[in-house]
């Protein structure tokens, strides 16, 4: 059966693309359209904007599934006194992440790994044409359907949707190191984490299960994009409530009719 995944090719040169965001200094990305699409999520009235507004000088953010680091850049734009530990397994995205942290989030650190509930190595599928949809649990058919619904909700015509979807989720299989949140917290004396941000394409519950009981009190807030398949949304909410968080769940209107939701979990 064709899973849409091919073996990893040999080494190839990668050159980040400089992308000029509206009203912002240039950032590095794997492509202009992809970078702009991710940046559009960074709005003052969205989940990330609300979380950024609650950050204070000296706070530390743990950015899991950092992509090229635009959420970390945005958080620092809103509150320049923060630092970030940003984690991303895909080599091309990680190269951009390093450059963006160095340019825009001083004192922060990039880590190349996937975060899950165990330490080791795992298969990771990278979508060169849709990097933000890459992950440990990719499903090209479902990913096509989600993208289709998003484009339909955005008013894009069917003919153009078919063009966009052609080869969009053809993947490259990589082996990547895996860590847990608690492993990261033990690795260096990071102190408390004001905000844990999770965007990991169907591995959300695994990330949360990788936080050991003793480490939960060190985490002040969680924001996560969750694919609600097989009861994952309820399981994430139940886990967070058990750790003393108050939960709110929302869905971007552009994603209505999909399984993608947003969780904001805050301490009382």
C-alpha positions in Angstrom: 0.0 0.0 0.0 1.3 3.4 -0.9 1.6 5.4 2.3 2.8 8.6 0.5 6.2 8.2 2.2 9.5 7.5 0.5 12.9 6.6 1.9 15.1 9.6 2.9 17.3 10.8 0.0 21.0 11.4 0.4 22.3 14.6 1.9 21.2 17.7 0.0 22.1 21.4 0.5 19.5 23.4 2.3 19.4 27.2 2.1 16.9 29.0 4.4 14.7 31.6 2.7 14.6 35.1 4.1 10.9 36.0 4.6 9.8 39.6 5.2 6.8 39.5 7.6 4.3 42.4 7.6 5.6 45.0 10.1 8.4 42.7 11.4 12.1 42.2 10.8 12.9 39.4 8.3 12.8 35.8 9.5 14.2 32.5 8.1 11.9 29.9 6.7 11.7 27.0 4.2 9.5 29.0 1.9 7.6 32.3 1.9 4.1 30.9 1.6 4.6 28.4 4.4 6.2 30.9 6.7 3.4 33.5 6.1 0.8 30.8 6.8 2.3 30.0 10.2 2.7 33.7 11.1 -1.0 34.3 10.4 -1.7 32.2 13.5 0.2 34.7 15.7 -2.6 37.2 16.3 -3.3 39.2 19.5 -6.9 37.7 19.8 -5.9 34.1 19.1 -4.7 31.4 21.5 -1.0 32.3 21.1 -1.8 36.0 21.5 -3.7 35.5 24.8 -0.9 33.3 26.1 1.7 35.9 25.1 -0.1 38.6 26.9 0.1 36.7 30.2 3.9 36.3 30.0 6.1 38.4 32.3 9.8 39.4 32.2 12.0 36.5 33.2 9.5 33.9 32.2 10.6 30.8 30.2 8.7 29.2 27.4 9.0 25.6 26.3 8.0 25.5 22.6 7.4 21.8 21.6 7.0 21.4 17.8 8.6 24.7 17.2 8.8 24.5 13.4 11.0 27.5 12.4 10.3 29.3 15.7 7.6 31.8 14.8 5.7 31.2 18.0 8.8 31.8 20.0 9.6 35.0 18.0 6.0 36.2 18.6 6.1 35.5 22.3 9.3 37.5 22.6 7.9 40.3 20.5 5.0 40.7 23.0 7.2 40.2 26.1 10.9 40.8 25.3 12.0 39.7 28.8 11.3 36.0 28.1 13.6 33.2 27.0 12.6 30.0 25.1 13.7 26.4 24.8 12.4 25.4 21.4 12.3 21.8 20.2 12.0 20.7 16.5 13.1 17.4 14.9 13.1 18.2 11.1 16.6 19.3 10.0 15.5 22.0 7.6 13.1 23.5 10.1 15.6 23.2 12.8 18.2 25.2 10.8 15.7 28.0 10.4 14.7 27.7 14.1 18.3 28.2 15.2 18.7 31.3 13.0 15.5 32.8 14.1 16.2 32.3 17.8 19.7 33.8 17.4 18.3 36.9 15.6 15.1 37.5 17.5 15.0 35.6 20.9 18.3 36.2 22.6 19.3 33.8 25.4 17.1 31.0 24.0 18.1 27.5 22.9 17.1 25.2 20.1 17.0 21.4 20.6 16.7 19.0 17.6 14.4 16.2 18.7 10.8 15.1 18.7 9.1 15.2 22.1 6.9 12.3 23.1 6.5 10.0 26.1 9.8 8.1 25.8 13.5 8.7 25.2 15.0 7.0 22.2 14.5 7.3 18.4 11.5 7.2 16.2 10.3 7.4 12.6 9.3 11.0 11.7 7.7 11.9 8.3 8.7 15.3 6.9 6.4 16.8 4.3 8.7 19.1 2.2 5.6 20.8 0.6 3.7 21.1 3.9 6.3 21.2 6.7 3.9 22.3 9.4 2.0 19.0 8.9 5.0 16.8 9.4 5.1 14.5 12.4 5.5 11.2 14.1 1.9 10.1 13.2 1.3 11.5 9.7 -1.6 10.3 7.6 -1.6 11.7 4.1 -5.2 10.9 3.4 -6.5 12.6 6.5 -4.0 15.5 6.1 -5.3 16.1 2.6 -8.9 16.1 3.9 -8.1 18.6 6.7 -6.3 20.9 4.3 -9.2 20.6 1.8 -11.7 21.6 4.5 -9.6 24.5 5.6 -9.3 25.8 2.0 -13.1 25.3 1.5 -13.9 27.2 4.6 -11.5 30.0 3.4 -13.5 30.3 0.1 -10.9 28.8 -2.2 -12.2 27.4 -5.4 -12.2 23.6 -6.0 -10.0 23.8 -9.0 -7.3 25.6 -7.0 -7.7 23.2 -4.1 -6.9 20.3 -6.3 -3.8 22.0 -7.5 -2.7 22.7 -3.9 -3.3 19.1 -2.8 -1.3 17.6 -5.6 1.8 16.1 -3.9 1.3 18.3 -0.8 1.6 15.4 1.6 4.3 13.3 -0.1 6.6 12.6 2.8 10.2 11.8 3.5 10.9 9.3 6.3 13.5 10.3 8.8 14.8 8.7 12.0 14.9 11.3 14.8 15.9 11.4 18.5 13.0 11.5 20.9 12.9 13.2 24.3 10.3 13.8 27.0 9.4 17.1 28.6 10.8 15.9 31.9 14.1 14.9 30.2 14.4 18.5 28.9 13.7 19.9 32.3 16.4 17.7 33.9 18.9 18.4 31.2 19.7 21.9 32.4 18.6 24.0 35.4 15.8 25.7 33.4 13.7 26.5 36.4 10.0 26.8 36.1 8.2 26.9 32.8 5.6 29.7 32.5 4.2 28.4 29.3 4.3 25.0 27.6 3.3 25.3 23.9 2.5 22.0 22.1 2.0 21.7 18.3 3.0 18.2 17.3 0.5 16.8 14.8 -1.2 14.0 16.7 1.5 13.4 19.4 -0.1 15.9 21.8 -1.2 13.3 24.4 2.2 11.6 24.3 3.9 14.9 25.0 1.7 15.5 28.0 2.2 11.9 29.3 5.9 12.6 29.1 5.7 15.1 31.9 6.4 13.3 35.2 4.2 14.0 38.2 7.0 15.9 40.0 7.4 18.3 37.1 3.8 19.4 36.6 3.9 22.0 39.4 6.7 23.7 37.5 4.5 24.4 34.5 2.2 27.4 34.8 0.2 27.2 31.6 -0.3 24.9 28.6 -1.5 25.8 25.1 -1.9 23.0 22.6 -3.3 22.3 19.1 -4.9 18.9 19.3 -6.1 16.4 16.7 -9.3 14.9 18.2 -9.0 11.4 16.8 -9.8 8.4 19.0 -10.8 10.5 22.0 -7.5 12.4 22.1 -9.0 15.7 22.9 -10.9 14.4 26.0 -7.8 12.5 27.1 -5.7 15.6 27.0 -8.3 17.6 28.8 -8.7 15.0 31.5 -4.9 14.7 32.1 -4.6 18.5 32.4 -7.5 18.8 34.8 -6.0 16.1 36.9 -2.9 18.3 37.2 -4.9 21.2 38.5 -5.5 23.2 35.3 -8.7 24.9 34.2 -9.5 24.1 30.6 -11.0 26.0 27.7 -11.4 24.4 24.2 -11.9 26.4 21.0 -11.7 25.9 17.3 -10.6 28.3 14.6 -13.7 29.0 12.3 -11.4 28.2 9.4 -11.1 24.7 10.7 -14.8 24.0 11.4 -15.6 20.5 10.4 -12.1 19.2 11.1 -10.7 17.3 14.1 -8.3 20.2 15.0 -8.9 22.0 18.2 -7.1 24.4 20.6 -6.7 23.8 24.3 -5.8 26.6 26.8 -5.0 25.2 30.2 -4.4 27.7 33.1 -3.8 27.4 36.8 -6.5 28.7 39.1 
